[in-house]
Amino acid sequence: MYAGTLTVGGMIAGGDIAAAMADSMPPADLAAITLRPDDLAETVWRLVDERSAPEAVIDVIS
């Protein structure tokens, strides 16, 4: 068994919050604060596959 934590710091592209914000923000501004689902999936896969860290942080700043 493995338990890990993924801390998400930003909106997820295609998610309901990103969709709601799309009407009120210019696309370039929205892109700057939106994370790609593929990047999140890759990070989760790495946590499970490698099991070398208990947590990972993915955000729009780093």
N, C-alpha and C positions, 0 to 999 in steps of 0.2 A: 504494500500500500504506500502511496505517495500523496502528500498534501502540500500544495504550494499556493502562493499568493501572487496574483498579477495585479499591480496597481496601475490603473489607466488614468492618465492625465490629459484628457482632451476628448473631443467628440469623435464618434466612430462614423466614418463615411457609410452612408446607407442606413444609418440608424434613425430612429424617430426624432431625436433632438436635432440632429444635423439637418434632417428634412424640414423641420419646423423653422430652423434658423435660415434656411436657404432663401426664403422670401424677404428676409430683413437685412441681409448682409451681402456685400459684393462678393462674387466668387473667389477673388484673390484673398480677401480677408478670411473667408470661411476655410479655404485650403490651408491657411497658416495655422489653424487651430484644430484641424481634423486629422485623425489617425486612420490609416488604411487597415481594413479587417485582415488582410493577408499578413501584415506585420504583426498584428496581435496573435494570429494563429501560429506563426513561426516562433514567436516568443514562448507561447504555451507549449508547443511541441518540444522546444529545446529544454524547457523546465522538466517535462515528463521524461524525455529520452535520456538526457544527461544526468538528471537527479543530483546535480552538483550544487544547487542553490535552492534555498527554501522560498525565495521570492524574486520577482523581477519587476522593474518599473519601466513603463513605456509611456512617454509623454511627448508633447509637441516642443518642449524646450531642449531636450537632449538629443 
